[in-house]
Amino acid sequence: MQLDAWDVIIVGAGAAGLMCAITAGKRGRRVLVLESADRPGKKILMSGGGRCNFTNLHVESDNFLSDNLNFCKSALSCYTQWDFIELVCKHDIQYHEKTLGQLFCDSSSKDILNMLLIEAEKAKVTITTKCLIDKYETRERSEKNFTLYTNQGKFTTKSLIVASGGLSVPTLGGSDIGYRLAEQFGHKITLLRPALVPFTFTDSFKLLSEKLSGLSLPVRLSTGKHQFLESVLFTHRGLSGPAVLQISSYWREGQSIRLDLLPFTDCFQHLVKQKFEQPRAVLRTIISQLLPRNLVLELEKCWWLEKKEVPIAELSETLIQTLADSIHSWELKPSGTEGYRTAEVTLGGVETGEVSSKTMESKRQPGLYFVGEILDVTGHLGGFNFQWAWASGFAAGKVA
Ligand SMILES: Cc1cc2nc3c(=O)[nH]c(=O)nc-3n(C[C@H](O)[C@H](O)[C@H](O)COP(=O)(O)OP(=O)(O)OC[C@H]3O[C@@H](n4cnc5c(N)ncnc54)[C@H](O)[C@@H]3O)c2cc1C
């Protein structure tokens, strides 16, 4: 390998790093990607349950969290979901919309990674795996600005792209190197938190969730002014499922969440109607017509144990109203989350105020770029995080 011959060095061969490498390589830039893992794109392979939810049909800035939501707009409009879908089609990868515009591979995430690696090879990109960076230096006004010292030698470059992702899932490459590097150049890092992550409980709900483990149902889940209408999954340690992962990005320690177990039914109206239609039936029977029976049996213990054998005709409307309110607004207090071990993303990152929204270049250090999850741009569940990785990688790759 010619050690000093790189125009662009990219730290991290994940989604954003590979897209950036392909884009810069296609422009004739000599691109080297340094990857610490033994292979590129580990998160891509594990994503979407092995089928990679690679983008979403409806990408808007509202699908992201950031201290400055305007920041992501430019990159997302220069490289859209349609651009990525075109690439996927060019490689004859079969895909389908699962729900809510989420696009998944029909076969395997490997299709997406292979596509990126083929494109990288065509663009003459060099990818070096098992590469550990010891330190980096900059030289003011020298032709090659950055020098990286690694276990595989010394590399210098004019453009250094930090694409090392966030802290989530250390076994898949989650690391803090990008944040440390950013801080070394004077960049501020916003508060980092695990996001798109299951909730854990230590109160009586833990026992209940354990008993119901494996049960999934559609709910409306909210915290503060944020709400998601998706499914929730009871687990041995608490709650997971799309609605929970989504709301976890907005939840903070000590806050409650509210579960509407019947988001499409007016429970009070329904129960009052049943007083006339099946007056001898007990609540358990009636509610089991709307919700899974094992859940109803647990709710009965919590909410109407003393009236469990009383026919609905004999229950007061006040009691029915209280019960309907509980079903539509079950308040729970998570004790925490599963943390970075399983979080799909890291919320927060390099503050966007000192990064160009058009090119991802640092406003503090010419030639230094940040792309992907390392930035303070975090997508909702549903392919938005990959779309951000493709778009921001493309934005930097066009100019670096
Ligand atoms: C289990 C799981 C499933 C997911 N599923 C989806 C999904 O279906 N759809 C979706 O949109 N998003 C999904 N995500 C989120 C998505 O994977 C990330 O948002 C996206 O990969 C971020 O891209 P990135 O390139 O910024 O970082 P990454 O893809 O994390 O890539 C960073 C790369 O940098 C490397 N690296 C780290 N430290 C160093 C270092 N010191 N030196 C060199 N290299 C280093 C890492 O090994 C890694 O290869 C999922 C995440 C997880 C954990």
The ligand as a Gaussian input file, in Angstrom:
#p B3LYP/6-31G(d) Opt

LIG

0 1
 C      -29.140000      -4.124000      15.787000
 C      -29.350000      -2.870000      14.981000
 C      -30.292000      -2.858000      13.963000
 C      -30.506000      -1.681000      13.225000
 N      -31.431000      -1.718000      12.213000
 C      -31.636000      -0.593000      11.482000
 C      -32.537000      -0.617000      10.371000
 O      -33.088000      -1.663000       9.996000
 N      -32.714000       0.562000       9.702000
 C      -32.075000       1.725000      10.033000
 O      -32.285000       2.749000       9.386000
 N      -31.185000       1.746000      11.041000
 C      -30.949000       0.629000      11.758000
 N      -30.039000       0.657000      12.781000
 C      -29.251000       1.886000      12.996000
 C      -28.149000       1.956000      11.936000
 O      -27.466000       0.726000      11.896000
 C      -27.169000       3.087000      12.235000
 O      -27.849000       4.289000      12.459000
 C      -26.199000       3.261000      11.068000
 O      -25.484000       2.060000      10.876000
 C      -25.245000       4.402000      11.332000
 O      -24.295000       4.421000      10.305000
 P      -22.819000       4.952000      10.569000
 O      -22.056000       4.644000       9.338000
 O      -22.865000       6.328000      11.074000
 O      -22.284000       4.047000      11.770000
 P      -22.011000       2.487000      11.769000
 O      -22.835000       1.797000      10.762000
 O      -22.124000       2.093000      13.192000
 O      -20.508000       2.362000      11.279000
 C      -19.429000       2.811000      12.058000
 C      -18.232000       1.968000      11.707000
 O      -17.092000       2.523000      12.325000
 C      -16.314000       1.486000      12.854000
 N      -15.468000       2.014000      13.933000
 C      -15.821000       2.319000      15.198000
 N      -14.741000       2.738000      15.878000
 C      -13.681000       2.704000      15.011000
 C      -12.308000       3.008000      15.123000
 N      -11.758000       3.387000      16.289000
 N      -11.515000       2.866000      14.038000
 C      -12.028000       2.442000      12.859000
 N      -13.327000       2.116000      12.702000
 C      -14.147000       2.262000      13.765000
 C      -17.350000       0.468000      13.326000
 O      -16.782000      -0.818000      13.478000
 C      -18.365000       0.534000      12.205000
 O      -18.063000      -0.342000      11.159000
 C      -29.781000      -0.503000      13.513000
 C      -28.823000      -0.531000      14.524000
 C      -28.598000      -1.683000      15.254000
 C      -27.546000      -1.696000      16.331000

